[in-house]
């Protein structure tokens, strides 16, 4: 179940596209567009190539759609706060097994790369861009897709 949660929560992977844009959000923080999953980890363990292959997420405004492997596509909304250190992201899936649950995370965008780290619903927001065994946290690294 944890594997399913960190895959759907990515969202995101996740997190992570113009996400509830506030006046403080800069163009550098814009997630709008399509992204490809390039690596990830959960509970301190790296995702396999098979888990990463085909992982993609698209953002438009505060909406996202995540596709990972053979799982059903997950959609939802996101909200960014670029004024925090580290910058924060909250996502809520609108379908799937975690429908309506809030995932708290942190994010960083550098050029065409986005990194997000999330905690399971009901758990404290991560404070670092790494996971540890039994933390219930996951991290995804995304690269902007060349459409």
Backbone as CSV, one residue per row, in Angstrom:
resi,resn,N_x,N_y,N_z,CA_x,CA_y,CA_z,C_x,C_y,C_z
1,UNK,0.823,-1.185,0.000,0.000,0.000,0.000,0.876,1.260,0.000
2,UNK,2.004,1.217,0.737,2.905,2.365,0.774,3.410,2.666,-0.634
3,UNK,3.749,1.623,-1.379,4.258,1.818,-2.733,3.219,2.546,-3.575
4,UNK,1.950,2.124,-3.460,0.888,2.756,-4.216,0.742,4.212,-3.802
5,UNK,0.837,4.485,-2.504,0.695,5.864,-2.024,1.809,6.754,-2.541
6,UNK,3.068,6.276,-2.465,4.141,7.168,-2.908,4.115,7.332,-4.408
7,UNK,3.619,6.340,-5.125,3.510,6.497,-6.572,2.410,7.486,-6.925
8,UNK,1.258,7.378,-6.267,0.167,8.288,-6.589,0.402,9.661,-6.011
9,UNK,1.059,9.730,-4.889,1.326,11.014,-4.267,2.318,11.819,-5.068
10,UNK,2.963,11.424,-5.768,3.871,12.197,-6.581,3.358,13.336,-7.327
11,UNK,3.032,12.714,-7.284,2.331,13.655,-7.999,2.884,14.955,-7.679
12,UNK,4.086,13.412,-7.924,3.949,14.302,-8.196,4.049,15.021,-8.342
13,UNK,4.506,13.929,-7.433,5.000,13.948,-7.884,4.555,15.051,-8.063
14,UNK,4.954,14.722,-6.038,4.753,14.934,-7.004,5.208,16.081,-7.288
15,UNK,4.676,16.052,-7.161,4.741,16.878,-7.335,5.155,17.967,-7.724
16,UNK,4.252,18.163,-8.214,4.474,18.865,-8.434,4.179,19.992,-9.618
17,UNK,2.235,22.144,-11.371,2.468,22.951,-12.524,2.006,24.322,-12.233
18,UNK,2.077,25.306,-12.376,1.670,26.613,-11.987,0.881,26.592,-10.701
19,UNK,0.843,25.543,-10.075,0.277,25.129,-8.812,-0.253,26.209,-7.909
20,UNK,-1.521,26.442,-7.943,-2.101,27.429,-7.061,-1.241,28.674,-7.067
21,UNK,-0.957,29.199,-8.228,0.011,30.275,-8.335,-0.429,31.470,-7.495
22,UNK,0.487,31.970,-6.695,0.270,33.175,-5.908,1.116,34.284,-6.514
23,UNK,0.950,35.483,-6.052,1.750,36.585,-6.574,3.229,36.353,-6.327
24,UNK,3.561,35.611,-5.266,4.960,35.382,-4.942,5.612,34.322,-5.834
25,UNK,4.803,33.520,-6.525,5.357,32.469,-7.371,6.097,33.107,-8.545
26,UNK,7.300,32.655,-8.770,8.083,33.194,-9.870,7.954,32.307,-11.095
27,UNK,8.336,32.839,-12.229,8.314,32.053,-13.463,9.167,30.800,-13.310
28,UNK,10.246,30.878,-12.554,11.123,29.724,-12.345,10.396,28.603,-11.613
29,UNK,9.338,28.928,-10.861,8.590,27.919,-10.123,7.448,27.317,-10.936
30,UNK,7.208,27.808,-12.120,6.085,27.325,-12.911,6.301,25.872,-13.329
31,UNK,5.323,25.042,-12.996,5.382,23.628,-13.354,4.627,23.369,-14.658
32,UNK,3.923,24.371,-15.187,3.074,24.165,-16.358,3.821,23.416,-17.449
33,UNK,3.139,22.436,-18.009,3.701,21.642,-19.081,3.827,20.181,-18.695
34,UNK,4.641,19.468,-19.454,4.810,18.026,-19.285,6.198,17.714,-18.738
35,UNK,6.247,16.715,-17.854,7.488,16.319,-17.195,7.642,14.807,-17.263
36,UNK,8.888,14.364,-17.301,9.218,12.941,-17.344,9.956,12.574,-16.060
37,UNK,9.568,11.468,-15.432,10.224,11.000,-14.211,11.607,10.458,-14.563
38,UNK,12.650,10.943,-13.859,14.005,10.483,-14.138,14.604,9.679,-12.990
39,UNK,14.137,9.892,-11.765,14.557,9.049,-10.648,13.653,9.305,-9.461
40,UNK,13.741,8.409,-8.502,12.926,8.552,-7.307,13.357,7.578,-6.236
41,UNK,12.818,7.791,-5.047,13.097,6.893,-3.928,11.931,6.946,-2.952
42,UNK,11.817,5.915,-2.154,10.812,5.852,-1.096,11.429,5.122,0.083
43,UNK,11.218,5.670,1.267,11.761,5.059,2.488,13.247,4.732,2.355
44,UNK,13.996,5.622,1.702,15.441,5.453,1.583,15.882,4.478,0.509
45,UNK,14.941,3.934,-0.258,15.277,2.947,-1.286,14.953,3.517,-2.670
46,UNK,15.926,3.416,-3.586,15.753,3.936,-4.943,14.675,3.179,-5.697
47,UNK,13.943,3.907,-6.531,12.974,3.273,-7.425,13.741,2.492,-8.483
48,UNK,13.142,1.419,-8.978,13.761,0.629,-10.037,13.531,1.308,-11.388
49,UNK,14.322,0.911,-12.378,14.136,1.428,-13.735,12.723,1.133,-14.234
50,UNK,12.192,-0.039,-13.892,10.843,-0.409,-14.325,9.793,0.522,-13.712
51,UNK,9.993,0.950,-12.462,9.052,1.852,-11.804,9.139,3.261,-12.385
52,UNK,10.314,3.639,-12.838,10.530,4.979,-13.384,10.069,5.070,-14.836
53,UNK,10.284,4.006,-15.593,10.000,4.004,-17.026,8.545,4.409,-17.303
54,UNK,8.393,5.376,-18.164,7.056,5.814,-18.574,6.380,6.760,-17.593
55,UNK,7.041,7.074,-16.481,6.447,7.999,-15.521,6.375,9.400,-16.105
56,UNK,5.186,9.977,-16.094,5.034,11.328,-16.613,3.943,12.058,-15.842
57,UNK,4.078,13.358,-15.814,3.098,14.206,-15.144,2.927,15.462,-15.976
58,UNK,1.703,15.950,-16.022,1.443,17.208,-16.724,0.724,18.150,-15.775
59,UNK,1.030,19.425,-15.914,0.457,20.460,-15.068,-0.151,21.552,-15.924
60,UNK,-1.271,22.051,-15.474,-1.885,23.225,-16.087,-2.540,24.003,-14.958
61,UNK,-1.968,25.159,-14.638,-2.477,25.940,-13.508,-2.303,25.144,-12.227
62,UNK,-3.377,24.979,-11.466,-3.281,24.236,-10.207,-3.705,22.781,-10.351
63,UNK,-3.818,22.286,-11.571,-4.247,20.899,-11.836,-3.064,20.060,-12.321
64,UNK,-3.116,18.765,-11.978,-2.096,17.840,-12.460,-2.736,16.523,-12.866
65,UNK,-2.005,15.800,-13.718,-2.382,14.439,-14.120,-1.111,13.621,-14.136
66,UNK,-1.091,12.551,-13.353,0.080,11.706,-13.182,-0.164,10.330,-13.772
67,UNK,0.817,9.831,-14.529,0.789,8.472,-15.069,2.067,7.774,-14.638
68,UNK,1.910,6.662,-13.917,3.055,5.866,-13.496,2.776,4.408,-13.796
69,UNK,3.596,3.844,-14.664,3.472,2.426,-14.978,2.069,2.039,-15.404
70,UNK,1.603,0.935,-14.855,0.297,0.409,-15.223,-0.812,0.896,-14.302
71,UNK,-0.495,1.801,-13.394,-1.497,2.341,-12.488,-2.480,3.225,-13.242
72,UNK,-3.677,3.344,-12.690,-4.660,4.276,-13.221,-4.104,5.695,-13.094
73,UNK,-4.346,6.529,-14.097,-3.898,7.919,-14.028,-4.537,8.598,-12.824
74,UNK,-3.763,9.413,-12.137,-4.245,10.135,-10.967,-4.269,11.617,-11.303
75,UNK,-5.378,12.259,-10.971,-5.510,13.693,-11.186,-5.742,14.370,-9.857
76,UNK,-5.487,15.672,-9.813,-5.729,16.397,-8.580,-5.365,17.855,-8.705
77,UNK,-5.298,18.496,-7.527,-4.942,19.909,-7.448,-3.752,20.086,-6.528
78,UNK,-3.086,21.194,-6.697,-1.891,21.471,-5.916,-1.849,22.935,-5.509
79,UNK,-1.112,23.193,-4.451,-0.935,24.564,-3.974,0.518,24.726,-3.549
80,UNK,1.169,25.751,-4.098,2.572,26.027,-3.785,2.687,27.212,-2.829
81,UNK,3.730,27.177,-2.016,4.092,28.353,-1.223,5.596,28.568,-1.384
82,UNK,5.976,29.425,-2.350,7.393,29.668,-2.605,8.046,30.591,-1.578
83,UNK,7.266,31.100,-0.618,7.838,31.991,0.394,8.459,31.225,1.545
84,UNK,8.197,29.930,1.649,8.754,29.097,2.725,10.132,28.596,2.335
85,UNK,10.896,28.163,3.330,12.205,27.552,3.094,12.260,26.229,3.842
86,UNK,12.320,25.085,3.139,12.199,24.965,1.682,10.785,25.302,1.217
87,UNK,10.649,25.535,-0.083,9.354,25.847,-0.683,8.414,24.665,-0.460
88,UNK,7.124,24.954,-0.211,6.186,23.878,0.105,5.153,23.671,-0.998
89,UNK,4.659,22.440,-1.042,3.622,22.044,-1.980,2.652,21.128,-1.241
90,UNK,1.362,21.365,-1.438,0.311,20.503,-0.915,-0.474,19.991,-2.112
91,UNK,-0.713,18.691,-2.169,-1.491,18.121,-3.265,-2.674,17.341,-2.711
92,UNK,-3.754,17.311,-3.493,-4.945,16.549,-3.136,-5.380,15.798,-4.387
93,UNK,-5.378,14.467,-4.315,-5.826,13.649,-5.439,-7.344,13.724,-5.558
94,UNK,-7.847,13.822,-6.792,-9.296,13.865,-6.998,-9.859,12.509,-7.423
95,UNK,-8.998,11.496,-7.540,-9.451,10.136,-7.834,-8.451,9.147,-7.239
96,UNK,-8.750,7.881,-7.369,-7.843,6.846,-6.865,-8.023,6.564,-5.383
97,UNK,-7.185,5.673,-4.846,-7.346,5.226,-3.459,-7.107,6.325,-2.417
98,UNK,-6.410,7.392,-2.787,-6.151,8.489,-1.847,-6.974,9.730,-2.187
99,UNK,-8.109,9.507,-2.831,-8.997,10.607,-3.222,-9.331,11.471,-2.004
100,UNK,-9.138,12.787,-2.150,-9.495,13.730,-1.106,-8.479,13.891,0.013
101,UNK,-7.421,13.086,0.007,-6.404,13.181,1.057,-5.343,14.199,0.658
102,UNK,-4.811,14.916,1.660,-3.788,15.926,1.418,-2.409,15.364,1.717
103,UNK,-1.518,15.528,0.753,-0.120,15.144,0.894,0.688,16.431,1.051
104,UNK,1.496,16.512,2.104,2.342,17.673,2.337,3.743,17.395,1.806
105,UNK,4.312,18.369,1.101,5.628,18.153,0.529,6.431,19.430,0.437
106,UNK,7.629,19.257,-0.111,8.525,20.370,-0.416,8.956,20.224,-1.866
107,UNK,9.358,21.337,-2.479,9.776,21.269,-3.880,10.927,22.225,-4.149
108,UNK,11.580,21.948,-5.279,12.669,22.782,-5.747,12.688,22.668,-7.267
109,UNK,12.746,23.799,-7.939,12.846,23.811,-9.402,14.135,24.511,-9.769
110,UNK,14.962,23.829,-10.566,16.196,24.412,-11.087,16.230,24.131,-12.574
111,UNK,16.083,25.174,-13.352,16.077,24.995,-14.800,14.947,24.083,-15.220
112,UNK,15.292,23.012,-15.929,14.295,22.053,-16.413,14.164,20.849,-15.496
113,UNK,14.600,20.971,-14.253,14.497,19.862,-13.304,13.673,20.291,-12.085
114,UNK,12.779,19.401,-11.670,11.941,19.630,-10.511,12.115,18.454,-9.548
115,UNK,12.290,18.781,-8.283,12.421,17.742,-7.257,11.332,17.982,-6.216
116,UNK,10.634,16.906,-5.834,9.594,16.986,-4.801,9.801,15.857,-3.805
117,UNK,9.519,16.129,-2.557,9.540,15.102,-1.519,8.242,15.243,-0.742
118,UNK,7.540,14.121,-0.550,6.233,14.113,0.109,6.196,13.148,1.283
119,UNK,5.263,13.422,2.193,4.942,12.522,3.299,3.565,11.933,3.053
120,UNK,3.288,10.816,3.687,1.966,10.208,3.608,0.942,11.147,4.245
121,UNK,-0.329,11.046,3.848,-1.365,11.882,4.465,-1.359,11.710,5.988
122,UNK,-1.495,12.826,6.688,-1.524,12.806,8.144,-0.164,12.848,8.804
123,UNK,0.900,12.768,8.017,2.271,12.807,8.544,2.853,14.211,8.354
124,UNK,3.866,14.559,9.162,4.473,15.890,9.036,5.143,16.099,7.685
125,UNK,5.169,17.349,7.280,5.812,17.728,6.023,7.314,17.409,6.091
126,UNK,7.894,16.851,5.029,9.350,16.631,4.998,10.082,17.959,5.135
127,UNK,11.298,17.909,5.627,12.117,19.112,5.763,13.388,19.033,4.922
128,UNK,13.669,17.838,4.378,14.875,17.625,3.572,14.514,16.880,2.295
129,UNK,15.351,17.047,1.284,15.150,16.366,0.006,15.847,15.016,0.016
130,UNK,15.442,14.160,0.937,15.915,12.784,0.991,14.934,12.005,1.848
131,UNK,14.924,10.715,1.663,14.049,9.866,2.464,14.909,8.930,3.306
132,UNK,14.309,8.362,4.316,15.011,7.442,5.203,14.146,6.198,5.396
133,UNK,14.761,5.066,5.732,13.974,3.852,5.976,12.849,4.108,6.973
134,UNK,11.685,3.576,6.656,10.482,3.668,7.492,9.996,5.094,7.733
135,UNK,10.403,6.037,6.890,9.952,7.421,7.049,8.564,7.645,6.473
136,UNK,8.144,6.769,5.549,6.867,6.970,4.869,6.933,8.122,3.879
137,UNK,8.121,8.534,3.519,8.292,9.634,2.577,8.805,9.117,1.241
138,UNK,8.531,9.873,0.192,9.059,9.539,-1.124,9.496,10.809,-1.823
139,UNK,10.401,10.621,-2.781,10.942,11.737,-3.550,10.946,11.367,-5.023
140,UNK,10.597,12.337,-5.854,10.670,12.178,-7.302,11.494,13.323,-7.873
141,UNK,12.249,13.001,-8.913,12.979,14.010,-9.683,12.409,13.938,-11.107
142,UNK,11.952,15.077,-11.596,11.317,15.181,-12.908,12.132,16.094,-13.805
143,UNK,12.100,15.801,-15.100,12.758,16.644,-16.102,11.690,17.114,-17.078
144,UNK,11.728,18.411,-17.376,10.735,18.965,-18.292,10.848,18.261,-19.643
145,UNK,9.719,17.792,-20.157,9.693,17.077,-21.435,9.784,18.071,-22.590
146,UNK,10.470,17.676,-23.609,10.551,18.477,-24.833,9.371,18.071,-25.710
147,UNK,8.340,18.888,-25.700,7.110,18.523,-26.438,7.244,18.697,-27.923
